[in-house]
């Protein structure tokens, strides 16, 4: 069976077309490859684009770069793309959890040094993210929901950018758990306060009762305000 290519107009076999959801693409493989070669090296467009999901005209910076699409950017904005992935991923992961975990383990065993080197570079760039990942891993057994970076930022603003214990402003506030994870506390927004590194280390793994009964630790007053 043959089909006419929408680009060159030639009649070609269906095997010379890439398959898609409907049946095959409108352009043949040769024309697709030629079009891809023409786009290589071209900078992505800086013109505003209309998102195909929310139908809003947005700046080009709100669309991810991709050479697969005309203009060098995807057709849905970052907000819609993130919402779609967030809604799709839990069901996809649960349905293929065993397969994905096995594939991840095999990849790590085959590329152990490269994976560890990449992790060290990523953790060095963002140590706060590494601490958050460690907290989530330690509290995963308890079913903790965790919190997002935006929720953490809002909590820091609620405390005025100050440490919850010494009340001093700091640009490097850390996450401190009122009920320590080592004592069964959850890694959730209701169980954390911003604290400077010195106060966080001084508090250690003391319980919430010890925090509230210590005159120096003014967590209760700060949370009420």
HUPEFEN-V453429 format. One record per residue. N is the residue number from 1. RES is the residue in one letter. PHI is phi in radians with two decimals (999 if undefined). PSI is psi as a letter, one per 30 degrees, with the letter a starting at -180 (none if undefined). Layout:
n-><N | N>
res-><RES | RES>
phi-><PHI | PHI>
psi-><PSI | PSI>
This chain:
n-><1 | 2 | 3 | 4 | 5 | 6 | 7 | 8 | 9 | 10 | 11 | 12 | 13 | 14 | 15 | 16 | 17 | 18 | 19 | 20 | 21 | 22 | 23 | 24 | 25 | 26 | 27 | 28 | 29 | 30 | 31 | 32 | 33 | 34 | 35 | 36 | 37 | 38 | 39 | 40 | 41 | 42 | 43 | 44 | 45 | 46 | 47 | 48 | 49 | 50 | 51 | 52 | 53 | 54 | 55 | 56 | 57 | 58 | 59 | 60 | 61 | 62 | 63 | 64 | 65 | 66 | 67 | 68 | 69 | 70 | 71 | 72 | 73 | 74 | 75 | 76 | 77 | 78 | 79 | 80 | 81 | 82 | 83 | 84 | 85 | 86 | 87 | 88 | 89 | 90 | 91 | 92 | 93 | 94 | 95 | 96 | 97 | 98 | 99 | 100 | 101 | 102 | 103 | 104 | 105 | 106 | 107 | 108 | 109 | 110 | 111 | 112 | 113 | 114 | 115 | 116 | 117 | 118 | 119 | 120 | 121 | 122 | 123 | 124 | 125 | 126 | 127 | 128 | 129 | 130 | 131 | 132 | 133 | 134 | 135 | 136 | 137 | 138 | 139 | 140 | 141 | 142 | 143 | 144 | 145 | 146 | 147 | 148 | 149 | 150 | 151 | 152 | 153 | 154 | 155 | 156 | 157 | 158 | 159 | 160 | 161 | 162 | 163 | 164 | 165 | 166 | 167 | 168 | 169 | 170 | 171 | 172 | 173 | 174 | 175 | 176 | 177 | 178 | 179 | 180 | 181 | 182 | 183 | 184 | 185 | 186 | 187 | 188 | 189 | 190 | 191 | 192 | 193 | 194 | 195 | 196 | 197 | 198 | 199 | 200 | 201 | 202 | 203 | 204 | 205 | 206 | 207 | 208 | 209 | 210 | 211 | 212 | 213 | 214 | 215 | 216 | 217 | 218 | 219 | 220 | 221 | 222 | 223 | 224 | 225>
res-><X | X | X | X | X | X | X | X | X | X | X | X | X | X | X | X | X | X | X | X | X | X | X | X | X | X | X | X | X | X | X | X | X | X | X | X | X | X | X | X | X | X | X | X | X | X | X | X | X | X | X | X | X | X | X | X | X | X | X | X | X | X | X | X | X | X | X | X | X | X | X | X | X | X | X | X | X | X | X | X | X | X | X | X | X | X | X | X | X | X | X | X | X | X | X | X | X | X | X | X | X | X | X | X | X | X | X | X | X | X | X | X | X | X | X | X | X | X | X | X | X | X | X | X | X | X | X | X | X | X | X | X | X | X | X | X | X | X | X | X | X | X | X | X | X | X | X | X | X | X | X | X | X | X | X | X | X | X | X | X | X | X | X | X | X | X | X | X | X | X | X | X | X | X | X | X | X | X | X | X | X | X | X | X | X | X | X | X | X | X | X | X | X | X | X | X | X | X | X | X | X | X | X | X | X | X | X | X | X | X | X | X | X | X | X | X | X | X | X | X | X | X | X | X | X>
phi-><999 | -2.04 | -2.59 | -1.49 | -1.28 | -1.28 | -1.66 | -1.63 | 1.40 | -1.46 | -1.44 | -2.35 | -1.19 | -1.14 | -1.22 | -1.63 | -2.11 | -1.31 | -1.30 | -2.47 | -1.14 | -1.32 | -2.75 | -2.41 | -1.22 | -1.33 | -1.81 | -1.30 | -1.09 | -1.11 | -1.21 | -1.10 | -1.15 | -1.12 | -1.15 | -1.17 | -1.15 | -1.20 | -1.45 | -1.13 | 1.58 | -1.44 | -1.21 | -1.13 | -1.14 | -1.90 | -1.41 | -1.02 | -2.25 | -1.77 | -1.22 | -1.35 | -1.65 | -1.64 | 1.00 | -1.92 | -1.43 | -2.29 | -1.09 | -1.11 | -1.14 | -1.55 | -2.12 | -1.17 | -1.39 | -2.77 | -1.37 | -1.33 | -2.01 | -1.11 | 1.50 | 1.33 | -2.44 | -1.21 | -1.63 | -1.99 | -1.22 | -1.13 | -1.16 | -1.16 | -1.13 | -1.14 | -1.15 | -1.16 | -1.14 | -1.14 | -1.36 | -1.52 | -1.13 | -0.99 | -1.15 | -1.14 | -1.18 | -1.13 | -1.28 | -2.22 | -1.05 | -1.08 | -1.16 | -1.17 | -1.15 | -1.13 | -1.13 | -1.14 | -1.13 | -1.13 | -1.14 | -1.17 | -1.18 | -1.40 | -2.30 | -1.05 | -1.13 | -1.14 | -1.14 | -1.14 | -1.14 | -1.13 | -1.13 | -1.11 | -1.13 | -1.15 | -1.22 | -1.17 | -1.28 | -2.44 | -1.13 | -1.11 | -1.16 | -1.15 | -1.09 | -1.12 | -1.11 | -1.14 | -1.10 | -1.13 | -1.17 | -1.22 | -1.74 | -1.12 | -1.12 | -1.40 | 1.30 | -1.22 | -1.43 | 1.33 | -2.70 | -1.64 | -1.03 | -1.19 | -1.16 | -1.13 | -1.11 | -1.14 | -1.16 | -1.10 | -1.15 | -1.11 | -1.54 | 1.22 | 1.23 | -1.93 | -1.21 | -1.22 | -1.82 | -1.59 | 1.11 | -1.70 | -1.25 | -2.62 | -1.54 | -2.19 | -1.29 | -1.95 | -1.48 | -2.09 | -1.60 | -1.06 | -1.74 | -0.98 | -1.09 | -1.15 | -1.86 | 1.71 | -1.22 | -1.74 | -1.55 | -2.27 | -1.11 | -1.35 | -2.07 | -2.23 | -2.48 | -1.33 | -2.56 | -1.24 | -1.09 | -1.11 | -1.19 | -1.11 | -1.20 | -1.15 | -1.17 | 1.11 | -1.92 | -1.23 | -1.37 | -1.11 | -1.11 | -1.14 | -1.18 | -1.28 | -1.57 | -1.52 | -1.07 | -1.33 | -1.65 | -1.77 | -1.12 | -1.07 | -1.14 | -1.17 | -1.23 | -1.18 | -1.16>
psi-><k | l | k | k | k | f | e | f | g | k | k | l | l | f | f | g | k | k | l | a | e | d | d | l | l | f | k | l | e | e | e | e | e | e | e | e | e | e | f | k | f | k | k | l | k | g | k | k | l | k | k | f | e | f | h | k | k | l | l | f | f | g | k | k | k | k | f | f | l | k | f | g | l | l | f | k | l | e | e | e | e | e | e | e | e | e | f | e | e | e | e | e | e | e | f | h | e | e | e | e | e | e | e | e | e | e | e | e | e | f | h | e | e | e | e | e | e | e | e | e | e | e | e | e | e | i | f | e | e | e | e | e | e | e | e | e | e | e | g | e | e | f | h | k | f | a | l | l | e | e | e | e | e | e | e | e | e | e | g | g | g | l | k | f | e | f | g | k | k | k | f | i | k | l | k | k | k | e | j | k | e | f | g | g | l | k | i | l | e | f | g | l | l | k | k | l | e | e | e | e | e | e | e | b | h | l | l | e | e | e | e | f | f | k | f | f | j | h | e | e | e | e | e | e | none>
